[in-house]
């Protein structure tokens, strides 16, 4: 059943009588719309059901509400200590990351220290290394005595190295690496959009460059800086990779690790206290979001003028090379150090206090993936899940984006907001609901490959729409109307009109989903098991057992696949002129 389109009467040349433009009106619901509504309903129910199941499981018993989970949480000393400790570490990491992002963005956007595309891409390099791989790389680099950086320090200075991977400063440093990338993205965009006339007027009034920066630029960018802080806190608060690799061996209580301990180290699993911890985590993120929104509302915004001009770059003189050296040093430290340490351990087949270059061989890496081993099974499971989720998820994201951006209904807006819950909820929080909802009755999917695919699709597709939504909004509405007037169905219009024009954004969404799934730990830590292992869950298990050569081998493969995927997409997107 196709939709019936009625056009208003028009005069010669297609001009509507009475001076009005042609008006299209759909009388009946098309099959394509019914398909979109059904698919959207499936995703919303698939997300809300686990959340409701978790609430009932934790706080409803014997026909009445039971709040004893809060008492169990309060009675656990480690759980209570983890909240202030996590707030301290995440707060410090967000300040460091935002400051570094601001410095890098200012050097790249406002000074002649910029080195073209190279400096544009440097802040993105840490994203090529999934957090679980980077975390174990820094463990191999900064561990006391046998860490490679400490060994290098000993060889140069003759004294024991001062670095300790299992410490609060190391946690803050590693947390801030990925956070710097997100802060750079937001702040650099704000600097590009800031009207340069504001700075010029300040200079004409006799203000120095430093005073202009502190009294004009920073206050005008305060909402963007607050947004950067919010994004860094959101990404670090719910992350499991870094604290699992560095905080757990040191006994530093972190909220995400404590959730994992409630569910995997206690028997029977304590879902109630784990959910209380998850709600506290969501509450903290919500409070930060409200504060950022308040700053955005009350702050002094920098606006884009009607005649936007590119701001003049400040000449740093001889300090330009110092600034460039700082950028290159930062890129070297955050990428090459952990990657080199992973390669050394993987190629040597062991990790000890001395390094033998003559023992390096690819055979050590190949030996990790023996036929039938959990390492090989986890690799195959992750690759299959990433390919399935990226392929199906990117197409579904494109379909959702077309449907949402072409409808102005409040109901559609609300439904879109509900479907995007995974973009604001930490993955570990959602994973608890997925386990409770789909691992047991009535679905009994625990330990199967299907539960991995379902969990990843429900979590990653809404994130994919963040990439496809802007692309769908750029497709002219007249193209859709022309296709409908020509008699094409909704499905044909999507495949012949929308999808080709959205292909660049869809490919980027495919790459992002693939990279997220291949290096995932937050969801895998709870949904995966020895029966359906993933790379993330297997690396966590190997790290707890001290098998660092196998961890390094898996991490290298993850980095290789992620880098290859992102580089290929980047080359394709720049190598041809998309419609």
VOGU-3710 file (C-alpha; in Angstrom, 3 decimals, decimal comma):
1> xxxxxxxxxx> 0,000/0,000/0,000  1,707/3,181/-1,167  0,992/6,662/0,066  -1,344/8,886/-1,950  0,089/12,315/-2,709  -2,177/15,242/-3,551  -0,788/18,457/-5,013  -2,569/21,793/-4,891  -3,685/23,210/-8,255  -0,969/25,088/-10,060
11> xxxxxxxxxx> -0,638/27,353/-12,986  1,887/27,341/-15,801  5,440/26,462/-14,897  4,325/24,609/-11,788  3,503/27,794/-9,871  0,611/27,280/-7,506  -2,494/29,317/-8,071  -2,928/32,004/-5,461  0,858/32,461/-5,095  1,406/29,379/-2,935
21> xxxxxxxxxx> 4,052/26,757/-3,510  2,929/23,212/-4,394  1,781/21,398/-1,281  2,174/17,670/-0,716  -0,154/15,852/1,611  -0,031/12,206/2,575  -3,448/10,667/3,098  -2,403/7,204/4,133  0,452/5,688/6,070  2,961/4,141/3,707
31> xxxxxxxxxx> 4,606/0,736/4,278  7,957/2,510/4,691  6,559/4,629/7,521  5,027/1,551/9,155  8,404/-0,184/8,872  10,160/2,792/10,515  7,627/3,018/13,321  7,881/-0,721/13,973  11,685/-0,704/13,933  11,812/2,316/16,230
41> xxxxxxxxxx> 9,362/0,639/18,597  11,514/-2,496/18,692  14,569/-0,479/19,689  12,730/1,562/22,306  11,191/-1,548/23,882  14,529/-3,325/23,644  16,130/-0,516/25,645  13,363/0,215/28,142  12,683/-3,429/28,979  16,180/-4,063/30,433
51> xxxxxxxxxx> 15,995/-0,840/32,431  12,573/-1,771/33,841  13,729/-5,340/34,518  16,731/-4,033/36,436  14,572/-1,745/38,575  12,118/-4,527/39,394  14,889/-7,044/40,063  16,710/-4,751/42,479  13,921/-2,922/44,270  10,760/-5,027/44,043
61> xxxxxxxxxx> 10,251/-8,252/45,963  7,239/-10,275/47,116  4,687/-7,812/45,767  6,178/-4,682/47,351  9,070/-2,327/46,892  12,224/-3,371/48,737  14,963/-0,784/49,334  17,321/-3,090/51,209  19,815/-2,777/48,325  20,684/0,691/49,588
71> xxxxxxxxxx> 21,498/-0,751/53,008  23,665/-3,468/51,452  25,482/-0,816/49,445  26,060/1,375/52,509  27,397/-1,607/54,464  30,119/-2,241/51,870  33,182/-0,161/52,801  34,840/-0,464/49,373  31,656/0,666/47,635  31,299/3,709/49,886
81> xxxxxxxxxx> 34,960/4,681/49,442  34,797/4,250/45,683  32,413/7,202/45,218  34,661/10,022/46,581  37,811/8,418/45,154  36,249/8,158/41,702  35,006/11,751/41,891  38,506/12,950/42,808  40,272/11,013/40,041  37,700/11,753/37,329
91> xxxxxxxxxx> 37,510/15,404/38,343  41,286/15,830/38,143  41,429/13,928/34,841  38,705/16,131/33,351  40,593/19,291/34,348  43,853/17,968/32,865  42,136/16,785/29,666  40,198/20,038/29,193  43,325/22,126/29,780  45,344/20,043/27,303
101> xxxxxxxxxx> 42,510/20,158/24,772  42,313/23,951/25,156  46,067/24,391/24,692  46,225/22,111/21,641  43,126/23,697/20,099  44,442/27,243/20,639  47,841/26,400/19,149  46,163/24,760/16,160  43,460/27,381/15,516  44,983/30,688/16,632
111> xxxxxxxxxx> 48,773/30,427/16,092  51,210/29,640/13,305  52,285/26,455/15,152  49,720/24,563/13,094  51,251/21,991/10,739  48,316/21,526/8,384  46,458/18,234/8,320  49,072/16,654/10,588  48,165/18,744/13,633  44,469/18,404/12,773
121> xxxxxxxxxx> 44,783/14,613/13,051  47,155/14,319/16,040  44,436/14,666/18,729  42,471/11,880/17,024  45,369/9,402/17,147  44,558/8,094/20,671  41,120/7,037/19,379  42,854/4,539/17,081  44,000/2,694/20,193  41,010/1,321/22,134
131> xxxxxxxxxx> 41,093/2,165/25,825  41,641/-1,452/26,905  44,749/-1,722/24,675  46,095/1,637/25,775  45,520/0,855/29,462  47,524/-2,382/29,353  50,170/-0,627/27,241  50,693/1,884/30,030  50,830/-0,944/32,581  53,730/-2,456/30,607
141> xxxxxxxxxx> 55,389/0,961/30,369  55,034/2,334/33,911  55,012/-0,721/36,185  57,557/-0,452/39,016  60,993/-1,951/38,240  60,036/-3,980/35,127  58,082/-1,295/33,267  59,994/-0,357/30,117  59,978/3,376/30,875  61,370/2,689/34,345
151> xxxxxxxxxx> 63,988/0,361/32,818  65,019/3,137/30,417  65,237/5,569/33,345  67,461/3,113/35,216  69,747/2,690/32,195  70,143/6,469/31,746  70,251/7,789/35,302  71,343/4,713/37,247  68,485/4,971/39,755  65,127/3,263/40,056
161> xxxxxxxxxx> 62,435/4,737/37,840  59,939/7,040/39,612  56,852/5,911/37,720  54,141/3,613/39,038  51,280/2,466/36,817  49,282/1,379/39,851  48,883/4,811/41,408  46,401/7,673/41,421  48,608/10,058/39,333  49,011/7,363/36,648
171> xxxxxxxxxx> 45,251/6,798/36,595  44,611/10,520/36,135  47,190/10,696/33,335  45,820/7,734/31,363  42,218/8,849/31,899  43,071/12,287/30,516  44,623/10,952/27,278  41,333/10,027/25,632  39,594/12,937/27,326  41,964/15,382/25,629
181> xxxxxxxxxx> 40,680/14,239/22,236  37,049/14,977/23,102  37,954/18,331/24,647  39,963/19,265/21,544  37,016/18,450/19,258  34,602/20,747/21,086  36,985/23,611/21,868  38,577/23,759/18,414  35,110/23,953/16,834  34,210/26,786/19,221
191> xxxxxxxxxx> 37,402/28,673/18,328  36,662/28,362/14,608  33,141/29,729/15,109  34,172/32,554/17,447  33,780/35,906/15,704  37,345/37,321/15,386  35,976/40,858/15,604  35,617/40,353/19,370  39,360/39,860/19,687  40,115/42,700/17,269
201> xxxxxxxxxx> 38,003/45,144/19,261  39,781/44,116/22,459  43,162/44,731/20,812  42,030/48,118/19,494  41,126/49,093/23,052  44,730/48,488/24,049  44,373/45,082/25,716  47,329/42,729/25,459  47,019/39,298/23,856  47,042/37,661/27,263
211> xxxxxxxxxx> 44,325/39,960/28,585  42,282/39,404/25,413  42,571/35,657/25,919  41,505/35,710/29,569  38,860/38,476/29,375  37,338/37,903/25,938  38,133/34,513/24,388  37,803/32,257/27,437  34,569/33,845/28,781  33,013/33,657/25,307
221> xxxxxxxxxx> 33,988/29,980/25,081  32,894/29,064/28,607  29,803/27,091/27,447  31,981/25,027/25,085  34,553/24,432/27,810  31,765/23,292/30,154  30,514/20,936/27,437  34,042/19,548/27,078  34,260/18,911/30,824  30,868/17,156/30,726
231> xxxxxxxxxx> 31,922/14,914/27,836  35,213/13,989/29,506  33,479/13,140/32,794  30,844/11,079/30,959  33,438/9,054/29,026  35,701/8,438/32,030  33,116/7,911/34,772  31,601/4,794/33,226  34,769/3,437/31,615  36,015/0,079/32,848
241> xxxxxxxxxx> 39,209/-0,503/30,847  41,599/1,870/32,615  40,567/1,122/36,233  40,380/-2,631/35,557  43,965/-2,651/34,265  45,495/-0,123/36,667  43,270/0,530/39,704  42,093/-2,982/40,543  45,611/-4,488/41,001  46,494/-1,562/43,267
251> xxxxxxxxxx> 43,338/-1,830/45,345  42,197/1,686/44,400  38,380/1,681/44,678  36,720/2,873/41,463  32,962/2,801/40,906  32,982/0,890/37,614  35,299/-1,788/39,024  33,122/-2,066/42,121  30,080/-2,749/39,907  32,047/-5,540/38,245
261> xxxxxxxxxx> 33,034/-6,964/41,639  29,418/-6,972/42,828  28,389/-9,032/39,802  31,360/-11,314/39,130  33,334/-11,670/42,351  30,426/-12,056/44,776  28,204/-15,138/44,909  25,367/-14,893/44,416  25,763/-11,739/42,298  24,622/-8,629/44,166
271> xxxxxxxxxx> 22,515/-6,914/41,532  20,896/-4,557/44,037  24,068/-2,815/45,284  25,466/-2,852/41,735  22,397/-0,991/40,475  22,586/1,473/43,359  26,163/2,203/42,300  25,021/2,567/38,687  22,285/5,028/39,678  24,789/7,089/41,670
281> xxxxxxxxxx> 27,019/7,165/38,592  24,143/8,327/36,387  23,175/10,919/39,021  26,685/12,389/39,040  26,719/12,636/35,245  23,253/14,207/35,345  24,382/16,795/37,903  27,345/17,746/35,731  25,029/18,002/32,722  22,723/20,364/34,617
291> xxxxxxxxxx> 25,703/22,485/35,656  26,924/22,639/32,036  23,434/23,611/30,885  23,327/26,343/33,538  26,664/27,719/32,364  25,482/27,604/28,771  22,367/29,566/29,722  24,037/32,210/31,883  27,448/32,394/30,236  28,580/35,016/27,747
301> xxxxxxxxxx> 28,468/33,312/24,373  30,707/34,028/21,446  28,560/34,326/18,345  29,157/33,783/14,678  28,862/37,115/12,911  26,918/37,632/9,716  30,187/37,996/7,761  32,262/35,221/9,230  36,016/35,603/8,723  38,912/33,363/9,580
311> xxxxxxxxxx> 40,759/34,697/12,586  44,306/35,900/11,982  46,906/33,534/13,355  49,280/34,848/15,962  52,951/34,625/15,044  54,902/32,892/17,812  58,307/33,667/16,320  60,960/31,318/17,615  58,438/29,899/20,071  56,616/28,348/17,116
321> xxxxxxxxxx> 59,114/25,495/17,099  58,744/25,039/20,843  54,972/24,778/20,397  55,343/22,309/17,552  57,807/20,297/19,617  55,269/20,205/22,469  52,556/18,900/20,105  54,871/16,228/18,686  56,065/15,243/22,181  52,481/14,832/23,361
331> xxxxxxxxxx> 51,627/12,651/20,356  54,765/10,560/20,887  54,096/9,995/24,566  50,411/9,117/24,369  50,660/6,827/21,323  54,142/5,479/20,654  55,053/4,639/24,272  52,167/2,212/25,004  52,187/0,854/21,436  55,925/0,141/21,563
341> xxxxxxxxxx> 55,623/-1,593/24,931  52,792/-3,795/23,639  54,852/-4,726/20,570  57,952/-5,584/22,647  56,058/-7,882/25,011  54,056/-9,544/22,232  57,112/-10,185/20,046  59,257/-11,431/22,952  56,613/-13,743/24,361  57,345/-12,667/27,925
351> xxxxxxxxxx> 57,588/-9,600/30,150  60,515/-9,424/32,517  63,117/-7,053/33,912  65,370/-7,379/30,878  64,757/-7,150/27,147  66,254/-9,506/24,574  65,960/-8,149/21,059  67,321/-11,399/19,580  64,308/-13,266/20,967  61,738/-11,150/19,140
361> xxxxxxxxxx> 59,608/-13,145/16,709  56,149/-13,041/15,175  55,883/-16,715/16,124  55,261/-15,663/19,721  52,168/-13,745/18,609  50,926/-16,599/16,430  51,328/-19,051/19,322  48,769/-17,077/21,312  46,063/-17,952/18,765  46,231/-21,730/18,764
371> xxxxxxxxxx> 43,252/-23,510/17,145  40,439/-23,950/19,652  41,942/-21,542/22,207  39,814/-18,911/23,924  42,105/-16,253/22,466  41,256/-17,292/18,905  37,561/-17,746/19,720  37,390/-14,289/21,310  39,102/-12,745/18,273  36,677/-14,404/15,848
381> xxxxxxxxxx> 33,657/-13,509/17,998  34,670/-9,847/18,178  35,378/-9,588/14,445  32,075/-11,255/13,530  30,115/-9,139/15,990  31,826/-5,949/14,792  31,098/-6,713/11,125  27,463/-7,632/11,794  26,747/-4,703/14,113  28,582/-2,163/11,956
391> xxxxxxxxxx> 26,878/-3,286/8,741  23,337/-3,694/10,061  23,649/-0,883/12,585  24,878/1,759/10,129  21,983/1,032/7,724  19,432/1,108/10,561  20,953/4,364/11,821  20,566/5,880/8,343  16,919/4,736/8,175  16,176/6,164/11,619
401> xxxxxxxxxx> 17,843/9,462/10,729  15,798/9,865/7,546  12,584/9,109/9,429  13,307/11,396/12,396  14,645/14,362/10,432  11,699/14,286/8,021  9,059/14,342/10,792  8,336/17,340/12,992  5,963/15,497/15,336  6,551/15,873/19,075
411> xxxxxxxxxx> 5,916/12,148/19,472  8,728/11,346/17,039  11,019/13,760/18,883  10,291/12,072/22,210  10,787/8,619/20,695  14,103/9,742/19,213  15,183/11,031/22,616  14,314/7,728/24,300  16,178/5,766/21,638  19,291/7,885/22,242
421> xxxxxxxxxx> 19,481/6,870/25,909  22,644/4,790/25,260  24,432/7,970/24,201  24,147/9,368/27,744  24,126/6,205/29,885  27,456/4,464/30,584  27,819/1,130/28,777  28,363/-0,723/32,050  24,987/0,488/33,349  23,192/-0,725/30,222
431> xxxxxxxxxx> 25,055/-4,034/30,346  23,523/-4,824/33,760  20,052/-4,459/32,269  20,954/-6,549/29,202  22,128/-9,421/31,410  19,035/-9,311/33,605  16,640/-9,008/30,663  18,055/-11,350/28,038  20,461/-13,791/29,713  17,767/-15,634/31,683
441> xxxxxxxxxx> 14,116/-16,471/31,149  12,196/-16,085/28,953  14,950/-15,531/26,349  17,746/-17,710/27,856  20,418/-16,089/25,678  23,161/-16,106/28,317  26,481/-17,378/26,952  25,366/-17,155/23,312  26,724/-15,104/20,431  23,234/-13,706/19,799
451> xxxxxxxxxx> 23,115/-11,818/23,105  26,351/-10,073/22,132  24,886/-8,934/18,820  21,626/-7,772/20,437  23,409/-5,867/23,205  25,830/-4,198/20,786  23,050/-3,242/18,362  20,875/-1,722/21,088  23,845/0,215/22,465  25,677/1,246/19,287
461> xxxxxxxxxx> 22,904/2,070/16,759  21,750/5,154/18,738  25,380/6,321/18,771  25,539/5,774/15,029  22,580/8,118/14,529  24,680/10,953/15,967  26,728/10,686/12,768  23,897/10,067/10,299  21,396/12,623/11,685  23,244/15,714/10,355
471> xxxxxxxxxx> 23,802/14,043/6,973  20,110/13,136/6,640  19,124/16,699/7,512  21,223/17,978/4,589  19,272/15,993/1,984  16,900/18,434/0,302  13,222/17,785/0,973  12,443/18,557/-2,671  14,356/15,420/-3,688  12,068/13,263/-1,568
481> xxxxxxxxxx> 8,981/15,007/-2,880  10,135/14,605/-6,489  10,673/10,902/-5,940  7,213/10,514/-4,408  5,570/12,470/-7,235  7,296/10,116/-9,669  5,522/7,214/-7,995  8,458/5,750/-6,061  7,653/3,984/-2,797  9,228/4,987/0,490
491> xxxxxxxxxx> 11,677/2,082/0,338  12,731/2,940/-3,213  13,111/6,615/-2,308  15,393/5,701/0,573  17,636/3,361/-1,432  17,750/5,485/-4,597  17,778/9,005/-3,132  18,646/9,202/0,574  21,109/6,362/0,963  23,445/7,338/-1,931
501> xxxxxxxxxx> 23,576/10,939/-0,693  24,104/9,769/2,909  26,791/7,255/1,976  29,749/9,292/3,332  28,121/9,699/6,741  26,943/6,088/6,739  30,473/4,850/6,025  31,816/6,956/8,891  29,101/5,505/11,148  30,121/1,998/9,988
511> xxxxxxxxxx> 33,746/2,659/10,934  32,834/4,103/14,330  30,559/1,172/15,181  33,208/-1,327/14,053  35,920/0,308/16,175  33,629/0,581/19,218  32,594/-3,076/19,100  36,016/-4,538/18,289  37,592/-2,864/21,328  34,606/-2,912/23,688
521> xxxxxxxxxx> 35,032/-3,869/27,319  32,229/-2,093/29,209  29,452/-4,225/27,702  31,572/-7,344/27,124  32,709/-7,500/30,745  29,171/-8,488/31,814  27,479/-9,855/28,684  30,366/-12,046/27,475  31,553/-15,198/29,267  33,829/-18,179/28,650
531> xxxxxxxxxx> 31,136/-19,515/26,329  30,978/-16,350/24,181  34,226/-14,460/24,861  35,198/-11,223/23,141  38,568/-9,566/22,820  37,756/-7,173/25,655  36,525/-9,811/28,098  39,424/-12,131/27,231  42,015/-9,375/27,718  40,487/-8,591/31,109
541> xxxxxxxxxx> 40,646/-12,266/32,075  44,244/-12,641/30,856  45,309/-9,472/32,670  43,877/-10,743/35,950  45,899/-13,954/35,460  49,093/-12,037/34,590  49,369/-13,381/31,019  50,615/-10,098/29,566  52,143/-11,528/26,335  48,696/-12,754/25,302
551> xxxxxxxxxx> 47,163/-9,409/26,363  49,744/-7,578/24,247  49,099/-9,802/21,212  45,336/-9,216/21,377  45,840/-5,496/21,943  48,122/-5,199/18,899  45,525/-6,866/16,691  42,809/-4,536/17,987  44,971/-1,489/17,267  45,846/-2,825/13,802
561> xxxxxxxxxx> 42,196/-3,449/12,876  41,012/-0,119/14,294  43,766/1,846/12,566  43,206/0,101/9,248  39,459/0,729/9,389  39,693/4,410/10,311  42,525/5,093/7,843  40,624/3,422/4,996  37,497/5,452/5,699  39,551/8,652/5,958
571> xxxxxxxxx> 41,263/7,992/2,612  37,979/7,112/0,911  36,227/10,207/2,239  39,034/12,499/1,028  39,881/10,649/-2,153  36,630/11,203/-4,024  33,986/13,878/-4,384  30,846/12,623/-2,713  27,467/13,899/-3,774
//
